Amino acid sequence: MVDVIETDENGLNARIQFHLLPAGKMAEFGFRDCGDQWYLMRFVGPKYQDRYDVSFNVSIPKDGSRGRIDVLDENFCQPYDYNLVLSRTPDNRYARTVRDDVERETAVLADAGIISGHEYGEYI
């Protein structure tokens, strides 16, 4: 039986919580100060011809409201749902690499105290 994961209005796992650190620490972890929010973007997945096609994006409002995590297909300007791909084709190397990279980036943020509530392998 598969656990049902509650999601928020943006489709993000509702268990994931966001925590602001002092500005210097946020910048240390690669976040950019974008006025009313902190924003981080990292490329994930396989690299082809000197470019990546998928990005891992985190935005955290400075007012304490709910943050977002988006995994985006940069070629088509839409979400890349590696979980759906893996549910249909578990051996898809591309989606597995994206998943592994997203888990790695998420673990870095969790270790820093910027996010909490995510369990490895659980839907993001």
Steps between C-alpha positions, in 0.01 A plus 500: 500500500634844405485778756293794388695822533303815575602786275452874522342730241820486292524120500784496754513241777320675788744349753785711366551816703723798426722690743682826441858533619687829536563667163870409492422133553229498233751650257764243603267225383449668164174686560459836329325788668208579268333773705209330674641147473813287493550300181729207418545324166720200431520292187430129553499187289731400219697760310474490119714703264620733776153574634245365742133463419350488851530742791427477873349827624423609855334827594438603860298815572658726761161561662489141628231378260534161332798440277514306175713231344469462124682253276477650154562380147695794363429410136123503534459749789289260703538269801700182452318231702773242543281318754234438236760389246651256752159363597446404137857405405706428814815436298499840329861609554432866426219530757702302756791738460270801544346337810843425650621856437180651646538279808863612535409870474210453742730327751744792487218743580369273776845466657529880498163536674339681206240230445363223718241226476628326188583130517734354241306353209172661598311708245623859488 
